[in-house]
Amino acid sequence: MQQLSVAGVDRVLDEARRGIRRYSPQETEAARLRGALVVDTRTETQRAETGELPGAIVIDRTVLEWRLDPASDARIPEATGYDVEIVVVCRQGYSSSLAAQSLRRVGLHRATDLAGGVEAWLAAGRPLHRGEADVRR
């Protein structure tokens, strides 16, 4: 019987982050101001509990690649090419690293994530807001 090689989530996460420069909260805001897409993948419940990230586009993790791949028929209008700068955000910066790696594998070579997620954003004193979000289905 053949043994399966098990990577484990920690190794997969390390591989996703290898060689990638992750952004701080300040760098994420600077990227947004220069035109990067800041993409919040947190669940509706997480966003309701904490608040919305200013200027972010909300895309459910289950459709992220299809909404951001410029070659996809399901892309959002902002997915204009493979050179678009994208900063993925989640609650703590774990699933966003995996999502950014997936986007890079699609060809979006400038995809990265917010190190520490929204929790780091709040710890840095950055604002969140209550109200409507720019949710893309």
N, C-alpha and C positions, 0 to 999 in steps of 0.2 A: 504494500500500500504506500502511495506517494505522500510525503509530508507536505502540507501547505505552508508556505512562508507567511507568517503573520507580521505585519509591520507595526500595528498598534497605532492608536491615534496620536500619541506624543511624537513618534517618529514621522508620521505623515505631516503633522503640523510643522515640525522642524524642517522637513524638506520643502514645504510650501513657503517658508520664510527665508530659506537659504538664498543669499545673494540679493534680496529685495530690501530696499530702503522703505521702511514703514514710517508713516507720518505721525508727528505729535499733533495735539489739538491746534496749536498755533499754525503749524504747517498745513493742516487740513483746511483751515479757514483761508489761509493765503492762497492755497490751490483753488478753492472755490471762487475767490475774488478774481483770479486770473483766468477763469473759465472752465476749470475742471468740473466733472460731474461728481458730486458727493452723493453716494447712494446708500441709503439707510435700509438695511435688510432686517431690522428688528420686527418682531411680531406686533400686531395691533395692540395686544395686551401690554407688551413691554413699553410701547410708545405712549399708551394711555397712562401708565403708571408714572413715567418719568417726564414725558414731554417730547416735543418734536425738535429735531435738529434744524436750525435756521438754514434755509437755502437748499436743503437736501431733497432729492427725489427718492420716494419710497418705492422699492421694488421687492416683491416677495422673492425669497431665496429660490423658490421652486421654479421660477421663470427668468431668473437673472440673466443667464447666458443668451436666451432668445431675445430679450428686450434690448440688450446692449451690443449684440453682434450686428455690425452694419450689413451683413449679407442675409440676415434673417428677415422673413416676411413679417415677423411679429415685433420688429425693433421699434423703439421709441424714436421720435424725430431727432433727438440729440445724439443718437448713435450714428454719427456722420462718417466715421472712418476708424481704422484700426489704430490710429495715432492719438485718439482722444485720451486725455488724462482722466483716470477714474480712481476715486478713493472710496472704498467700501467700508461701511461702518456697521458694527453690531453692538451688542451690549458690553462685552468685555474684550473684544479683539481676538477671539479664537475662530469663530466661524467665518469672520470677515477675511482672515488670512487664507482660509481654504477657498473661499469664494473668489478672492483676488487671483489666486493661483489658477483656478478654473478659467477665469476670464483671460489670463495670459495664455493659457493653452488654446483658447479659441482664436488668439491672435491679437488681443488687446494688450500689447506689450507694456503699456504705461500703467496698468492696473496695480494698485497697492491698497493698503488699508490703514485705518486709524489704530495705532498701537494703544491697547487698553480700552478701545471702544468708547461708548458714551460715558462709561464710568470715569475714564481718564479725562474726557471732555469736561465733565462736571467738576472733577477734582482740580482742574486747571482754572476753574472759575468762569468757564465759558457758558453762555446762556442757552437755555432751551425755552421753548414757548408752548403754550397750550393753544389749541385751535386746529384749524384745518391743515393737513399735510398735502403735499403734491404726490398723491398715490397714483402709481402707474400699474394698471392691471395687465 
